[in-house]
Amino acid sequence: MSSESPSQLTHTISFPGQPVEIVAAPGITPSEFRQVSTFHHLSSKSAIDSSLFQQWLKNLNSEKGALVDGSLSLNKVIIQGVDYFGKRVGFLKFKADILDKEIGQKVPGIVFARGPAVAILILLESEGETYAVLTEQVRVPTGRFVLELPAGMLDDDQGDFVGTAVREVEEETGINLKVEDMVELTSFLDPSTGRKVFPSPGGCDEELSFFLYQGKVAKETIQELRGKKTGLQDHGELIKVHVVPYQQLWRATADAKVLMAIALYEMAKRENLLPKS
């Protein structure tokens, strides 16, 4: 059931246990809030029907979901912001009204939804030393240029994590890798984790899959990579490649992805989980 008056946009969804009201904050247009085509197909170009919002609803009632044991209840969601990547919803900001029934208080419910992403630890061995390949680009939310692992969001809902990893490496570093050469470091995590890493679960739904590539290259390749300028400039990506000795990597950047990748790699190596080269 929907109500789309000039004053407020609302929609009620059927949810296990009770109906839930979805409300648009001021400034959200009807097409951003919810779209219904004339062919009985819900469009993915709106907040409610986006994969980001639908996956969040699904997570709430998954095996380890927040609502499964009945101690919490979802009463209302306020859609506060929608950002598009082309025609699809890329970022979604909303506030969930979730009540802890035992204490009668709401739990923190502000959500910045951006969905799944990948990060790639590239280790290149040359003349007895191992190097990590990083990228440097401006990250406006931090107000700084940040040195970080090659990384990127999934472009669709198909879940092609390894394909996305290979593509991001080529776009951001110019290195052309093969899917079969990639090792998924997060696959070694316990199944209870979903084999994903949440970098900031207090406010963001982003879940990361980490991949590893190891190879041997000539010294000239290391020199060619240093300072190389890459990125999809028509997407606003202005990237410079850096090559850092692996032994110095843990202290070379404040990027959390780097530190998480090191931890996953070192633990997998210690437990002999990595493929033999």
PATI-607040 format. One record per residue: x, y, z of N, C-alpha, C in turn. Coordinates in steps of 0.001 Angstrom, whole numbers, plus 500000, padded with zeros to 6 digits. Atoms other than C-alpha are relative to their C-alpha. Layout:
% residues N
XYZXYZXYZ/...
END
This chain:
% residues 277
500853498816500000500000500000500000500885501228500000/499182498793500110501363503412499030499151501232500163/500601498674499961500552507009499711501043500972499501/499025499106500601502237509623497548499417501399499866/500527498654499979500714512930498571501142500986499891/498942499006500108502623516171497952500745500217501309/499371499705498716503324516426501702500939498889500454/499179501113499525504722512945502335499785498758499149/500045501250500740505560509774500443500130498853500996/499927501149499108504841506530502288499664498729499231/500300501316500580504678502848501477500079498982501126/500011501030498970503818499870503663500378498663499384/499567501303500490505600496551503184499576498915500989/500308501146499141504630493135504510501308499433500511/498774500489499385507247491963506957499615498956501030/500360501039499023507311488849509151499649500596501359/500426499522498690505338489640512267499096501199499960/500799498787500038503885493001511252500315500794498733/499697499108501123503590495582508460500992501070500440/498999498970499710506386498163508257499773501180499071/500205498786500776505903501743507128501336500558499516/498831499361500594508499503217504753499603501425499656/500333498584500167508560507030504695501148500713499302/498984499191500667510396509460502416500209501297500769/499678498723499371512176512368504079499769501124498998/500151498870500921511617515856502617501157500062499008/498968499915501031513482516251499330500117498755499156/499999501239500776513080512638498192498833500038499021/501046499941501021511153512566494910499261498668499905/500731501267500162508481509973494072500782498945499228/499247500976500785510747508337491458501205499476500767/498902500478499161513627508134493943499491499058501077/500559500767498888511345506681496608499541498616499554/500544501284500447509471503968494730499425500157498605/500519499980501361508701503209491099499308498687499701/500699501191500463506209500799489638499771500159498512/500157499902501448506290500082485910498603499571499593/501308500390500523503230499505483754499947498530499656/499945501417500342504361495915483219500125499127501243/500029500762498746503957494808486842501388499553500436/498628500321499597507691494885487400500546501164500797/499448498947499158509215496825490241501361500422499477/498735499498500527512030499052489044501064499983501082/498889499969499044515451498837490680500616501394500071/499450498653500048515999502554490054499437500871501117/500545499241498878514394503592493346500501499408501306/499457500412498701515268503350497027499409498680500480/500649501176499426512707500761498143500307498738499208/499827501172500849513236498454495178501454499731499642/498584500198500296517025498781495053500503498729500661/499400501189499395519180495740495745500569500313501378/499453499615498703520753497680498637498946499869501095/501057500031498978517462498063500511499424498599500148/500562501337499935516111494633499611500937499023500705/499042500872499320519326492941500773500021500278501496/500043499648498576519164494836504073498795499348500670/501192500649499448515613493604504646500214498491500132/499728501437499972516719490074503794500945499647501138/499032500259498933519655490295506227499336499980501382/500667499919498701517329491225509091499383498669500405/500660501269499707515605487850508805500806498786499561/499133501115500346518573485733507771500292499171501250/499732500913498890519933482942509987500541500725501233/499437499234498893521899485419512112499456501437500013/500587498670500118519606488374511412499565500589501330/500302499291498759518792491002514023498579499732500513/501391500170499576515070490179514062499595498552500233/500353501416499989515230486376514099499477499523501354/500408500536498689514921485775517868498810500734500603/501196499309499536512049488240518265500223501047501059/499746499009498948513765490511520789499975501432499468/500045498685500645513861493394518296498866500024498990/501046499862501008511137494748516041500267501225499134/499861498892500948511282496941512930498634500633499810/501291499323500061508530499552512982499874500965498823/500072498993501063509420502200510411501386500251499433/498745499624500639512128503213507919499798501336499305/500048498697500661512808506777506783501110500055498954/499034499861501089514527507099503377500473501445499971/499476498642499853516818510120503676500828500485498819/499157499566501121519066510126500604500219498879499007/499765500967501069519554508385497258501014500584499027/498998499588500989522645508636495029500086498933498920/500008500923501128522761507113491573501378499865499373/498851500272500858525603505495489652499409499652498645/500715500210501247524209505920486179498525499860500309/501432500208499776520733504409486368499700499173501237/500255500826498823521197502250489448500301500758501281/499759499391498691521102503185493121501369499540500491/498657500324499550524723503360494255500171500122501497/499962499775498561524389504790497766498584500289500481/501320499778499417521359504823500020500163500330501474/499946499585498588520926506622503345498591499909500581/501314500088499367518069505729505674500143499794501502/500034500183498552517072505521509322498938498966500336/500908501072499627515492502383510759499553500162501447/500576499927498659513155502554513752499880498569500522/499965501362499465514104499314515545499955500061501527/500243499948498559512864498702519071500506498742500688/499626501108499123514493496550521745498826499779500955/501235500216499250511365495022523274500241499846501495/499746500263498577512998494050526565500154501288500792/499767498750499261514115497541527532499105501133499518/500917498980500498511575499461525446500681501204499394/499247498901500584514240501600523782500394499670498559/499537500177501365515227502155520163501507499761499988/498565500213500191518618500871519047500472500935498888/499499499116501064520897503047516838499680499408498635/500493500540501258519481502723513341500315500802498765/499627499239501192521193505147510945500850499106499098/499339500916500930522332503252507828500469500744498746/499465499596501305524602504219504945500241498708499232/499926501254500746524073501417502438500761500197498702/499229499974501248526615500798499679500275498612499444/499941501367500497526634497022499425501383499391499976/498748500757499998529400494516498719501089500633499149/498850499476500732532888495402497512501150499007500128/498814500867499968536268493782496894501246500843500225/498688499378499851539864494633497823501048498945499667/499027500950500525542984493056496364501397500323500513/498611499895499569546385492496497951500876499404498896/499120500435501083548917492324495090501427499987500516/498624500153499538552326490984496089500864499543498834/499106500304501113555077491031493482501410499768500529/498642500313499576558407489337494092500979500362498890/498982499604500976561454490819492383501362500022500670/498627500064499519565109489978493004500068499790501512/499937500383498598564424488459496401499212500868500956/500810499146499120562176491225497748498555499997499515/501421499993500311558373491287497912499439501410500153/500589498665500021556446494453497045498479499907499946/501457499876500086552801495458497508499661501171499087/500442498948500921550977497486494883498817500737500628/501049499160499422548886500378496235499585501072499004/500454498872500806546886503189494707499829501224500886/500214498742499279546691506828495724498989500834499231/500999499131500617543635508953495037499330500835501074/500674499148499033541658511721496652498754499286500505/501196500532499366539033510504499106499328501162500715/500625498766499526536756513476499630499458499884501422/500498500068498609535091512169502843501086500217501047/498912499791499046538511512213504534500662501360499835/499326498737500294539585515481502937501455499824499644/498594500302500230542856513788501961500189499102498781/499592501054500910544695511764499372500334498783500866/499825501205499192544749508169500612500723498932499187/499269501123500570547186505359499862499278498728500446/500849501124499621545177502129499726500137498833499031/500056501154500888544626498698498243499095500303498814/500975499944501090543036498489494795498690499387500481/501285500460499477539332498092495548498879500578499157/501147499481500726535892498600494118498718499309500396/501324500533499712532172498040494489499548499078498877/500605500816501033530234495364492669499084500870499151/500775499164500914528621496907489597498593499486499762/501320500564500239525589494620489557499622499082501149/500508500865498931523588492140491606500367498540499781/499704501376500351525187489022490131501005499347500951/499074500561499027527788488602492881501297499491499413/498744500426500634530808488289490572501171500668500710/498983499363499176533352489064493279501390499893499371/498651500166500542536467487601491665500140500747498675/499952499240501245535611489113488276500136501486500254/499882498596499625535166492494489915501409500309500483/498640499800499495538519492093491663500994500139498851/499093499954501155540327491377488386499817501299499228/500279498767500749538623494299486664500523501236500729/499537498843499233539419496747489484501522500113499958/498542499965500070543093495768489426500450500599498670/499607499483501317543320496455485704499682501474499870/500398498595500101541428499751485962500896500900500847/499300499133499054543388501047488946501519499909499915/498540500146500052546889499707488287500535499730498605/499548500367501332547008498634484650500519498576499924/499532501384499975547981495092485720498866499076499568/501009500912500527546100492413483791500179498626500649/499932501269499290545422489407486020498973499016499448/500935501039500385543642486113485404499186499569501213/500894500396498910540665485000487468500568498807500769/499512501217499345542291481626488171501235500240500870/498825499689499185545332483348489728499639500657501332/500427499293498800543266485024492448499656499016501120/500340500783498809543012483575495968499112500857500896/500899499233499140540056484684498078500381499786501469/499546500104498609541501485378501527498837499867500973/501139500061499090538081485847503118499320498631499978/500591501343500036537133482304502074500520499134501138/499432500770498888539314481092504961499333500336501338/500694499631498763537098482797507559498962498936500351/501014500942499553534639480788509606498684500264499260/501263499796500717531323480194507778499010500897500732/500929499174499224529485481972510618500160501489499695/499753498600500342531043485252509411499383500388498667/500431499719501356529513484921505959501173500131499058/498742499875500745533157484955504819500107501361499315/499865498606500419533037488728504477500505500796501205/499510499126498934534555491602506493499188501286499993/500717498731499859532530494551507791500981501051500527/499039499001499520534883497585507986499409501028500955/500595498978499139532381499897509713498537499676500272/501388500462499842529230498011510843499122500881500871/500804499103499184528135500748513245499192500985499189/500746499037500799526948502895510352499849499624498547/499976500328501424527546501152507029499858498496499791/500220501421500289526447497863505484501110499380499159/498973500506500918529576497508503309500628498721500527/499318501247499667530976493969503294501050499737498937/498853500137500887534386493282501804500417498549499820/499318501255500310535784490235500071501439500352499638/498588499726500253539593490169500071500600498917499109/499323500916500914541663488626497291501502500245500033/498540499948500033545362487871496962500495499591498621/499264500420501201547566487804493879501482500035500331/498559500057499817551204486716494062500664499658498672/499293500264501247553624486846491158501445500437500064/498603499615500107557245487218490148500169500877498763/499817499053501100558317490142487971501446500482499967/498672499409500128561467491787486677500043501333500741/499839498730499291562870494822488475499458501164499186/500504498933500880561922496916485454498492500186500167/501452499898499805558243496125486075499675500806501246/500203499231498762558477497480489620500223501486499728/499699498605500313560066500679488301498904500626499133/501049499481500885557412501051485595498698500287500749/501236499813499245554594500733488125500045501241500883/499871498868499071555931503434490458499593501313499325/500434498705500512554074506689489848499102499934498780/500856500157501173551990505270486999498626500606500267/501303499366499845548783507248486441498947499176499266/501032500879500547545636505193485897498623500492500431/501361499685499561541892505112486627499099500362498837/501001499627500995538677505744484708499689501480500175/500125498562499812538904509495484271498584500497499754/501379499575500231535354509730482910499101499680501182/500717500281498752534249508310486295500587500809501159/499391499178498961536345510850488193501133499319500737/498898500708499356539113508368489013501334500532499480/498662499530500323542538510012489032500946499322500975/499278500914499108544863507380490439501484499962499668/498562500196500162548603507122491000500393498700500695/499580501293499465550210503709491547501255500162500849/498823500029499129552675503139494385500414498555500217/499465501327499704554913500135495064500777500101501306/499441499901498647555837499532498714500580498646500400/499478501273499475558149496859500173499025499408501013/501021500600499147555865494379501917500326500150501481/499631499881498595557807494563505176499658501367500581/500343498644499544556965498277505356498512500302499852/501388499717500377553343497936504242499125500344501190/500919499817498878551706497757507666500049501397500601/499887498651499443552978501206508622499974501088498928/499904499042501103552824502861505174498720500787499761/501271499348500297549141503838505179499009499799501133/501071500115499006546101504420507373498797499244499449/501106500724500619543905502407504992499714498711500761/500356501195499233542036499796507037500032498746499141/499984501165500883541807497514504011501389499372499953/498628500506500004545594497205503967500259499161501250/499732500701498742545750496205507621499191498708500103/500811501211499985542896493728507263500580498946499064/499430500938500965544513492180504189501268499356500547/498782500547499402547832491780505987499652498931501035/500397500964498965546113490045508911499500498700499373/500531501193500656544222487664506624501111499205499317/498908500661500723547316486918504528500956499295500959/499031500579499073549645486331507459499417498798500749/500607501126499300547190484075509302499804498813499058/500165501084500971546421482076506156501339499340499688/498657500537500263550134481696505497500484499170501177/499545500712498800550821480631509088499339498632500124/500727501254499898548175477918508869500053499168498723/499763500759501248549370476734505430498723499826499170/501245500037500765546057477585503760500161500510498567/499793499427501327547542479323500721500472498944499016/499533500960501020548088477417497456501515500073499871/498558500026500207551639476331496831500334500641498661/499621499309501237553324478575494267500975499165499189/
END
